[in-house]
Amino acid sequence: MNETLKQNRLAQERREDRSLSHSSADRNECPDPQKNVSNFHLDGHNKNAGGSSVLYNLSGDEIDSQKAISLPSSPHGYRSRISERIGVSGYAENDEMVAAWNKILESPLFNNNPILPYPDWNIDFSELTVGTRVGIGFFGEVFRGVWNGTDVAIKVFLEQDLTAENMEDFCNEISILSRLRHPNVILFLGACTKPPQLSMITEYMEIGSLYYLIHLSGQKKRLSWRRRLKMLRDICRGLMCIHRMNVVHRDLKSANCLVNKHWTVKICDFGLSRIMTSRPMRDSASAGTPEWMAPELIRNEPFTEKCDIFSLGVIMWELCTLSRPWEGVPPERVVYAVANEGSRLEIPEGPLGRLISDCWAEPEERPSCGEILTRLLDCEQSSC
């Protein structure tokens, strides 16, 4: 994504967040969601790409919205103005954009093969009713909408972000997510794959992100010990499916775990995901969110699926303590402390604390999802 455009849009969102914090009278005085720092480099220069977890809720004819930079959670907290729908459906196709898109499809990554495994998953943008913007995604913005009478989440690739690099990221995400089918992975419904209206449509999750539920909703009392362990098992099962399909998520965090009305948790946002190879992989730039990132990702070292296990340990810590990881510590300090000083969050006592500690060990020593699932069942009889 063009760096100047990203920074301008993020700055605008921050200003809107501040104005909303003064104008919302019926909030439970929740602090602003903490900012994501994706593609964070150890030299102090961060490329803020923002997470793409989403949260939405419909109440009658009015759609509430919550503004957020990187952890858009639920509109419940901000009952203010309806988001503007600037240019979402009015993009004009141009030759340069189409040429860039065709070049991506002809690249070795896709080799002119269909992006989607089934033609029926191609959705015409005219079938969508785009509603309120609820957050900024990895490659654009997330809107709440309706498709064929069904409430859905729509990730819209904004026209100013239609660079070759970002279109490739879009292709990567839908290519991965469209092949993942599991009760604990967000359900992919289809995509608009004709520029300039590139969009991805997924199921709608009523309660919102786990981050919002823990830290902003004021509903901690509803998170019983048994419910928290069940949520962790949901995430672990979803991650087990992801790893079984040879995918590394690379940005697993509570904001990328969505909760539906049945309190089922599903993993979302595969914008930074990669297909695993037979040997540890290396990417050209570290990516993720510092508070949840494995040290090998921060240091730009070769990584495996075990980087997701480290992040899962941070989510365990969140649900055990009901606290924000590294609260009050600047992201750049978190990056240095975790990567270079071996610093970790304070580990709670008990079986879950020991499991968290194991998830934060060296990559080759971290447990598998299967082992974690077994040990979480053993934790049912204990408490944090």
Secondary structure, DSSP 8 states (H G I E B T S, - for coil): --HHHHHHHHHHHHHHHHHHHHH-SSS-----------SB-TTS-B-----------EETTEE-----SS----GGG---------SSS-----HHHHHHHHHHHHSTTTTT--SSSSGGGB--GGGEEEEEEEEE-SSSEEEEEEETTEEEEEEE--GGG--HHHHHHHHHHHHHHTT---TTB--EEEEE-STT--EEEEE--SSEEHHHHHHTSS-GGG--HHHHHHHHHHHHHHHHHHHHTTEE-S---GGGEEE-TT--EEE---TT-EE--SS-B--SS--S-GGG--HHHHTT--B-THHHHHHHHHHHHHHHH-S-TTTTS-HHHHHHHHHHS-------SSHHHHHHHHHTS-GGGS--HHHHHHHHHHHTTS--
